[in-house]
Amino acid sequence: MPLPTVSLIAWLTSLGWDTTQESGVPLVHGPRIRKMPDRLATITPTPGPGYMLEAAADAGAFQARVRGDQNDQPGTELLAYELDSLILAASFPVVIDSRVIIHVHRLGGPPSLLLPSPDDGDRYEYVTSYLCIAGT
């Protein structure tokens, strides 16, 4: 079974991501993109390759979609790169919610501007996809 999104959010929070609305960027479960608050990171499960390592581990993917303040493309890009750096610098394996995260890495390039941008609230969004290999 792939790692549930709530476990991914718990893992990112344990790495030190500030989820408070006042000083940080809340992490929420996707795919629904909430209209508020402006600064928001949505973690959405996406299809992955499935069983790997002769069924010893299940690989799923997830998308991190980061939105920043109004009229602040540079700040939003910085937030997306901060989350990306947090993920890529993490130590593995790690146990979250009784599941082992064996490894997480990017699928494709670095955070990219989601088009069309900005949205109707003049907020920019960056998106990055990751592969998550989880064991039992």
C-alpha positions in Angstrom: 0.0 0.0 0.0 1.4 3.4 -0.9 2.0 5.9 1.9 -1.1 7.9 2.7 -1.0 11.7 2.2 -1.6 12.4 5.8 1.6 10.5 6.6 3.5 12.5 4.0 2.2 15.7 5.6 3.3 14.4 9.1 6.7 13.5 7.6 7.2 17.0 6.1 6.1 18.6 9.4 8.6 16.4 11.3 11.3 17.7 9.0 10.6 21.2 10.3 8.2 22.7 7.8 6.4 25.6 9.5 2.7 24.8 9.0 1.3 27.8 11.0 -0.7 30.2 8.9 0.8 33.3 10.6 4.5 32.5 10.1 4.7 29.6 7.7 2.8 27.8 5.0 0.0 25.3 6.0 0.3 21.8 4.4 -3.1 20.4 3.3 -4.3 17.3 1.6 -5.2 17.7 -2.2 -6.4 17.5 -4.8 -8.8 20.3 -3.8 -7.1 23.7 -3.8 -8.5 25.9 -1.1 -9.2 29.6 -1.9 -7.7 30.7 1.4 -5.2 31.3 2.9 -3.0 32.9 0.3 0.1 31.0 1.4 -0.6 27.3 1.0 1.1 24.0 0.1 -1.2 21.3 -1.2 0.1 17.7 -1.2 -1.8 15.5 -3.7 -1.2 11.8 -4.3 -0.6 10.9 -8.0 0.0 7.6 -9.7 3.4 6.0 -9.3 5.1 2.9 -10.7 3.6 0.6 -8.1 5.5 -2.3 -6.5 9.3 -2.1 -6.7 12.1 -4.1 -5.3 10.3 -7.4 -6.0 7.2 -6.3 -4.0 9.2 -5.4 -0.9 8.3 -1.8 -1.4 5.4 0.1 -2.9 6.1 3.3 -4.8 3.6 6.1 -5.1 4.0 9.7 -6.2 2.8 13.0 -4.9 2.7 16.5 -6.1 3.6 19.5 -4.0 1.8 22.6 -5.1 2.9 25.8 -3.4 1.0 29.1 -3.5 2.3 32.4 -2.2 1.1 35.8 -1.3 -0.6 38.1 -3.8 1.7 39.7 -6.4 4.7 37.9 -5.0 6.1 35.5 -7.7 9.7 35.6 -6.3 8.5 34.8 -2.8 6.4 32.0 -4.0 9.3 30.5 -6.0 11.5 30.7 -2.9 8.8 28.9 -0.8 8.7 26.1 -3.5 12.4 25.7 -3.5 12.5 25.7 0.4 10.1 22.8 0.4 12.0 21.0 -2.4 15.3 21.4 -0.5 13.7 20.1 2.7 12.5 17.0 0.9 15.7 16.3 -1.0 17.9 16.8 2.1 15.9 14.4 4.2 17.6 11.4 5.8 16.2 7.9 5.0 14.9 5.5 5.9 12.4 7.0 8.3 9.3 5.6 10.1 6.1 7.7 10.0 2.8 6.3 11.2 4.2 2.8 11.4 5.3 2.9 7.7 8.8 3.1 6.5 9.7 5.8 3.9 12.7 4.2 2.1 13.4 7.2 -0.2 11.8 10.2 -1.8 13.1 11.9 -4.9 11.9 14.3 -7.6 10.1 13.1 -10.7 11.4 15.5 -13.3 12.9 19.0 -12.8 12.8 21.5 -10.0 9.7 23.5 -8.9 8.0 25.0 -12.0 5.5 27.9 -12.4 2.0 26.5 -12.8 0.3 28.1 -15.8 -1.8 30.1 -16.2 -0.4 32.3 -13.5 -1.3 34.3 -11.5 -4.7 33.1 -10.5 -7.7 35.4 -10.1 -6.4 36.4 -6.7 -3.1 37.5 -8.2 -1.3 34.6 -6.5 1.4 32.5 -8.2 1.8 28.7 -7.8 4.7 26.4 -8.3 4.5 22.6 -8.6 6.9 19.7 -8.2 6.3 16.0 -8.4 8.1 13.4 -6.2 8.4 9.6 -6.1 8.0 8.1 -2.6 9.1 4.5 -2.0 7.5 3.1 1.1 8.0 -0.3 2.8 6.2 -2.2 5.5 
